[in-house]
Amino acid sequence: MKKQKQQYTALYERLSHDDELQGESNSISNQKQLLMEYAVSNELPSPRHFADDGISGTRFDRPAFLAMMEEIESGNIGTVVIKDMSRLGRDYLKVGQIVEMFRQKDVRLIAVNDGTDTMFGDDDFLPFRNIMNEWYAKDTSKKIRSTFKAKGDSGKHVASSPPYGYIKDPEDKNHWIVDEEAAEVVRRIFQLTIESKGPYQIAKILEADKIEIPAVHQQKQGMGLWQGRVLEHPYRWNSSTVASILTKKEYLGHTVNFKTRKHFKDKKSHYVAQKYWQVFENTQEPIVDEETFNNAQKCRTGIKRYPNGWGEPHPLDGKMYCFDCGSLMYCHRTSNGKRVAQYICAKYGKQPVGTLCSSGHRIDASAVMEILKETLRFLKSQIDEDPEAFIEQITQLESDSRSTEIKAKTEKQKACQKRIGEQEKLICKIYEDNALGRMPENRYETLITQYSKEQLAMKEEYSQLEDELESIEENKRSGKRFVNLMSRYNNFDELTAYMVNEFVDKILVHERDRKGSIQTTQKIDIYFNFIGNYSMPEKELTEEELAEKERIEAIKDKRHRQYLDRKARGAQKAWEKRYDPRRRARLKELKAMNPNIYGIPAEEYDQEHYSRVSVVVANSETPNF
């Protein structure tokens, strides 16, 4: 005869933080006392406690609960005793499944206060109690969210702890103050980003310098979620941590609320769209200024980094755009054995080649850098000579270029305001007619809906126009900001990625005007931060210089026609096919002499087949080597 397995009684207690508000009667100690007294008085065998303290009933990953369920699966528990059904959980579907599982496992369930005992058959009111328990959890969660919503709408911080770089003010817990030690690291991260370093590269730099990760630093400050834990790698920065720091608008001195939300069941944070955030500006001291923050965001988009080979990204990465299709241009090194960094349109190379953009708009990076240096030197000289005159010139150029746009937007705004007033009168009129019985109810509903929608659309359009006009007005004051930026630099003999990101917004690259000539012209438009597209004054040519220019232009035209003729006859492609083996052999020979060379040095260029390109900006020409 098989011996029956000895089973014991599980006394399960649970208390959430919300239940603590109900008073002492719900405490874990009181639940234990109640359940033990019940077990003893009813002679239940070998009672043993399973307690989850401070865990919501909407969660079913509770440690003690899981341990009890494992014992039930093993057949060690014959009876489960709880204070009431809400202790088991506040999700009526899950609780129903658990009760059914108890029945299949022949486990007796007793809810003392609810009068439920499955030994005496099913409780018809049990499903309704489970629904009410879930409703209670949902209602409590809604009330807590309303409290937090009111707090967040008032401009107070709703985050449990400040982000890395801030600490709570000892005199006012709702106010953040700068933690200088961490703030210096935050500023360094932004500066390294503007220098075209990626999050992974920055993480490795900080790790090499033995900078403590935010979790360790906040742990020492008594903040964060890592209290009481031992972190094995205190200097191992993660690229995602760096990327997260770079997106936080809190470093501008703003309060940003409601970036995440939780469901009352799973208690997990879910990110919400940025349009639902509540941003309150200038609530604490900023760690980085707006200019630095915006530059960092620009640097993080569209930059192609090279982990090996040529190493560091080019300073112009993320700034070069194709004029014709508007796509970003990527830097690559020529594969013809010449160690030259060039930019090419990203869409041109998409298969089939030339369908998304008709030309590669290829341009040497060094030529663009020289033009940029020349333009910055010219701007520097203009500002040093008379900064006020420069600001006035920029303001006038902005006004002249956008005067028509400003006038049109202002007129449209006035029309919107007039229409909003008319709609308000119409709404009042139909409301009055309906109240006096002069208009049927169905007609009133139709008209009030129509006018209300139209009025709302007009108000949104008016607000948008107001924002656009304010933006234009702000741009008029940007000349002074550019002067302040220029005052930080004395010369532009060397341009770093940081300097390029500070000064340049974007550079538009046009196609070459001719092909097949020793010299060709390629126009670029440089858009600077704060002042937009700026062109240097056209250089006045003497009669001799003008005649020489016309002679060269005639030669360019002739060679361009010859190139198009060779291409049409297939002669150009045939020549390239014949020349390619010579080029490859020369490259192989050089690599054999020095395996560390990535291409042919500049001094060994084959000038016979290398075309010089002039880049035109502000109506001047500069050779592009």
N, C-alpha and C positions, 0 to 999 in steps of 0.2 A: 504493500500500500504506500502511495506517494505521500511524503510528509508535507503538510501545508506550510507555506512560507509565512513567517511572522511579520506582520505589518504594524506600522506605528501611525500616530495621528499628527498631522501637520497643522500647526497654529500659525496662520499667515496674517501679518500686520503690515500696513502701509500707511505712510503719512507724507503728503506733499506740502510744499511751502504754502499753498493756498489753504490747505486744511488747518494749518496752524492758526489761521485767523478765526477759526470756529471755537477756539478756547481749549482748555486743558483736557476736556473729555475726549478729544480725538488724539491725544498724545500716544506715542508708541508704548510708553510704560502703562498707561491706562488700558490700551488695547490688549497688551500682554496679560494684565491682571484679569480682565474680563474673560478672555478666552481660556486662560488656565483654570479659573474658577468653574467655567462651564464644562471643561473637559473632565475635571476631577469629579464634579457633582453628577455627571452623566457616565462616569466610569469608562471614558474613552482610553484606549491603550496607548501607553508610552508617548505622551504629548511632547512635541518638539517645536521650537519657535523658528519661523522664517520671517525676517523683518526687513523692509525697504523703507529707509527714512529719507525724506526730502525728495522723493521721486514722484512725478505726476502719474496719475492713473491712465492717462492716454498713451503712455509708453508701455511696451510689453517686452523691453530688453532689460528689465529690472533684475539685478544680480540674484537676490534671494528668491524672486519669483521663478527665474530660470532654473535655479538649483532645485526648487521644489518640483518643478515640472519634470526635471531629469529623474528625480527619485520616483515620481509617479510612473514614468515610462519604464523604469526598472522594476516596478511592481512592489516597491518598499512602503508605499503609503496607501492606507485603506480609507482614511477619512481626512477631509480638509475642513477646518473651522475658520470662519472669518467673521468680523464684527457685522458687516453688511455687504451687499453686493458691490458697492462702489469701491470697497477695498481691493476687490479682485481686478477691477478696471473700469474705465469710463468710455469704452467704445462698445456699443451694444452688439455689433456684429462679432467682434473678437470674443467678447465675453460669452456670447451664445455658442460660439465654436468650442470654447474651453469647457463650458458646461456639458455639451454633447460628448466631448472627449472623455470627461469624467464618467459619464454614463457608460460609454463603451468599455472603459477600463474598470468598471465596477467600483468606482471611487465615490464614497458618500460625501456630499457637500452640505455644509451647515452654515447658514447666515443667521447669526444669533438675533440681532435686532430686527431683521426682516421676517423672522419666523419661518425661514425656508429650511427644509430638511428633505433631501431627495430620497431618503430611505422610505418616506411615506408617500411617494409618488410625485409627479410634476406639479410645480407651482404655476398656476395659470397667469398670475400677475408678474411672474419673473421677467418676461420680455419687456413689459411696460416699465418696470423698475430700472432695467438696463438702459432703456431709451431716456428716462428721466435723468439717470446718472450722467449719460453723455451730454444731454442738454445742459446740465449744471456746469460741466467742464467747459462747454462751448460758451456759455453765458459768462462764466468767470473770466475766460480768456478775452472775451469781447470787452468786459469792463476794464481789465488791465490794459488792453490796447487803447481804450479811450483815454485812460489816465496818461499813458505815454504820449498819445497823440496830442493831448492838450499841452503837455510839457514841451513836446517838440515844436508845436505851432507857436509857442511863446518865445522861441529862440534859444531855449536852454538845451544843453547837450543831453542826448538820451543814451549815448554810448556808456557802457559800464566803466570803461577806462579810457584815458586819452591816447591818441596815437603816439607812436615813437617820436620823440622830440618835444613832447609836452608832458607836464605833470599837473595834478590838481592844485589849485591855490589853497594853502592851509587855512586861509581866512574865509574862503568861499569855495565850496566844493563844486559849484556850478561854473566856475571860471577856471580856465587853463592858463598856465604860465609856461614860459619857455624853459626847457631843460637844456642848458647850454651845451653840455657834453654831447648829448644825442643830437641836438640841433646842428652842431658842427658837422656831424656825419651826414645828416640829411642834406645840408648845403653842398657837401662834397659829392654826394650822389648826383645831384642836379648838375653840378659843374662837369663831372665826368661824362654825363649824358650829352651835354652840349659839345663836349670834345669828341663826340661820335663814338663813345664807348657804349656797348650793349649791356643789358642787365647781367648776363653771364660773366662778361669781362669785369664789370664793376664788382660783382660778388667775389670773384677771385682776387681782385686787388684788395678788398676789405679783409678777406680771409688771410692774405699774405701779411697784411699790416697788423694782424691780430686785433681787429676791432670786434668787440663783443656783439653778438646778434641781438636784435631787439628783445627777444624773450628773456635772455640772460640779464640784460640791462634793466628791463622793467621788473624782473624778479627781485633785483637788488633794491629797487625803489618801492617794493611792496605792492606792485600793480601787476596787471595782466592775468592770464589764465594758467600760468605755469608755476604758481606758488607751491612750494613743498616738493617739487620734482627736481631730479638731478639730470641736467642736460649734458650728454656725453661729449658733444662737440660745440663748445661755446663760441667758436669763431667761424663755424661753417655757415656762411651766408648762402642763401638760396636765391636764384635769379627771380623767382616769383615774388619774394619779399622785396627785392629792389624795385621790380615793376610796380608792385602795389604802392610803395612809397611815392613813386613818380606820378601816380594818378590822384593822390589825396589833395583835394582843394583846401583841406584844413590848414595846410602849410601856408596858404595865402592869408591866414588870419580869419577864415570863415568858419561858421558852424554849419555842418552838413548833416541833416537828419533824414531818417527813413530810407537809407540806402539798402536795407534788407528788411525782410519780414518773416515771421514764423507762423506755421500752421499749428493750431491748438493740439493736434494729434501727435505729429512727429517731432515738434519742438526744434526743427532744424531751420537754420537761417537760409533764406533764398534771396538772391539779389534781384532788385527791381529795376525797371528802366529809369534812366537819369531824369526823365521828364517828371517823375513822381517824387524826386528829392525835394527837400525843403532847404534852401541855402540862405543863411543869414550872414551878411558880410560884415567884416571888421569887428568881430566879437572877441578876438584875442590878438596878441602881438604876432605878426607874421614871421615865419622863419625864412621864406624866400619871397622875393618880389614878383609881381605879376609878369614882368618881362622875362625873367629867368624861367618861370613856370611855363609860359607859353612857348618859349624857345625849346625847352626840353620836350614838350609834346610834339613839336614839329620834327625834332631830331629823331623821335621814336617811330615816325611813319616813313615808309618808303626808302629806308637805308639798307643797302645790301652790304653785309659785312663778310670779310674773307678770313676764315679761321686759319688758313695756312697759305703757302705760296707767297703772295705779295703782302700778306700781313694786314696792317692797319687799313681801314677804309679811307678813301680820299676825302679831303675837307669839303669838296663840293657835293658829296653824296646826299641825296634827298633834296637838292636845290635845283637840279637841272630838269627842265621839262621841254618836250617837243612842242614847237609853236603850232604845228599843223593839226596834230591829233590830241594834244594836251596830256599825253601820258608821261610818266616819269622816265627819265633816261638813266641807264645803268652804266657804271664804269667797268671797263674791261681792258685788258692789256692785249695789244695786237699780237696775233699768232704768226706774223710774217718775219719774226726774228728781231723786230725793233722794239726795244723796251719802252713803249710809249703808252701812257694811260689815256684812253679815249672814252668819250661818252657816246652812247648810241640809243636810239629810241627803242623802248621795250616792246612796242607793238609791231615794229617793222620785222623783227625776226620770227614772229609767230607764223606757224605753217598754215597755208602756203605763204612763203615770204613775200612781203609787199602788199598783201591784201588789206590789212588793217591800217597800215600807214604806207604811203607810196615811196618813202625814202627813209634811210637810217639816220639822217641828220648828223652823221658822225662828225665829232669835233674833238680836237686835242684839249685835254684838261689844262695843260700848261698855258695855252693861248688864252683861255678864259681867265685863269689866275692872273696873268699879266694885265689883261684889260681891267680886271677887278681892282688890282693894286693901283693902276693908273687913275681909275675913277675915284677911288678912296683918297688918293693923294690930292687930287684936284678939289674934292669936297673939303678936305682938311684945310687946304690953303684958303678956300673961300670963307670957311667958318673962322679961321684965325684972323683973317683980314677984317671981317665985320660980321659977327654972329647975328646981330639984330637984322641986318640987311638980308642975310641968308634966310632967317626965319620968315621975314616978310615975303621974300621971293617964293618960298615953298608954299606959304599960305595963299598967295595970289595964284600960283599955278594950280593948287587944289580947287580954289574957288572958280577959276576959269574953266577947268576941265569938267567940273560937276555943276556948274551954274544952271544948265538946262535941266539936269536931273533934279536939283534942289527945287527949282521952280515948279516942275511937274508934280513932285511929291507934295509940296506945300499946297498947291491948288487942289490936289486930290484929297488931302487931309481936310481942307475947308469944306469940300463937297460932302465928305463923310460926316463931318460934324453937323452940317446943315440937315442932311438926311436923317440922322439920329434924332434931331429935334423934331422933325416932321413926323417921324414914326411914333415918338412919345405922345404927340398931340393926337394922332390917329388912334392909338391904343386907349388913351383917356376917353376919346369920343365914343368908340364902340363899347367901352365898359359902361359909360353913362347911358347909352342907348339900350343896352341890355338890362341895366338896373331899372330903367323906367318902363321896360316892356315894349320898347319900340323895335327891338331886334330879336328874332327867334334864337333859341339857345344853340341849335346846330350851326346856324350862320355865325353866331358869336364865337363858337369854338374854332371854326375854320379860320376866321379872320385873326383871332388873337394868336393862334399858332403860327400863322403865316407872318404876321408883323413881328412877333417875338423872335422868330428865327432870323428874319431879315435884320432886325436891330442888333441881335447878337453877332451876326456876321460883320455888320458895319463897325461895331465896337472893336472887334478883333482886328479888322483891317486898319482902323484908326490907330490902334495901339502899335501895330506893326510899323506903320508909317512913322509914328512918333519915335520908335526905336531906331529906325533907319536914319532919320534926320539927326537924331542925337549922335549916332555913330559918325555921320559926316562932319558934324560940328566938332566931335572929339578929334577927328583926323586933322582938322585945321590947327589944333594945338600940338600936333605931334612933331612939328619942326623943332620945337624947343627940346623935346625928348631926344631927338637925333643929335642935336648940338651937345647935350649932356653926355650922350654915349660917345661921341667923337672926342670929347675932352679927356677921356680916359686913355687915349692912345696918342703917341708921339710920332710914330712912323709906321709904314706899312711895307717894309722891305720883306717881311716874312708873314704870311697869312696862315694862322692855325685854324683848325676846325672850329674852335671856340669863337675866334674872331669872325669867321664866315657866318656862323650861326647867329652871332649878335647883330651883324649888319645886314645880311642878305635874307630876303623873304623867298625869292625864287628867281630863276634865270630861264628865259624862254629862248630856245635855239631854233633859228630859221634854217632852211635848206641852203646849200651853197648855190650861188647864183650861176656858176658855170662849172663844167667838168672838163677834164682833159688838158687843162692849162697848168703851167708851172706854178702860177699864182692864181688863187681864186679868192672870192670874198664871201664871207659868211656872217650874217647879222645876228647879234644877240641882244636881248632886252633884259637889263638888270633891274629887278624890283627890290628896293631897299626897305628894311623895316622902318616904319613911321612916315617915310616920305614917298614911297611908291617908286614908279619908274622914273629914273632920273637920267637925263642925257646931257653930256658935256656940250658946250657951245661948238658950233661947226668951225673948224679951222679954216681961216682965209688963205687961199692959195695965190701965189704970184702967177703972172702970165706964163712963165717958164714951167712952173709946177703944174699948172692947169693943162698946158700942152702935153707934157710928159704923161699926165694921167690919162688924157684922151688917147695917146698913142698906145699905152698899155691896155686900155679897155678894148681898143680895136684888135690887138693881138689876142686878147682873151676871147673875144667873139669869134675870131677865126678858128682858134684851137678848139673851142667848144663845138663849133659846127663840124670840124673834122672828127672830133670824138663821137658825135652823134652819128656821123656817116659811117665810121668804122664799126660802131655798135650795130647799126642797121644791117651792114653787110656781113656781120659775124667775125670781122677781122680783129676786133678788140678781144673777144673771147678766145680766139685762136692764139693771139699774142700772149695772153695771160696763161694759157695752157702750156705754151712753150717756155715761158719764163719760170713757171712754178718749180720744175725740177732743179733749176739753178739756185733758186732761193732756198729750197729745202736742203740741198747739199751744203750750201754755205752755213746754214744754221747748225747742221749736224757737225760740221767741222769745228765750229766755234764751241759747241757744247762738249766735244771730245777734248778740246784744249783745256777747258775749265768747266767741269760738271756743275759747279755752283752758279753758273751764269744762267739767268732766266731770260734768254734773248740776246740780241746784239747790242752792245753798248752804243751810246749816242754818237761817239766819235767815229764809229765804224759804219755809219749809215751809208747805204748805197744811194748817193745823191742823184744818180742817173734816173732812178725810178721812184724818187720820193718827192711828192708835190708839196710845195709850201702853200699854206692857206692863210689868208688874211681874215681876221675877225673884225667885223665892223660893229662899233657901238658908238652912239652919239656922233655919227657921221665922220669918224676917223678910222684909219686902218692901222693894224699892228700885225706883223708877221706872226704866224702860229707854227712853231717848230715842234 
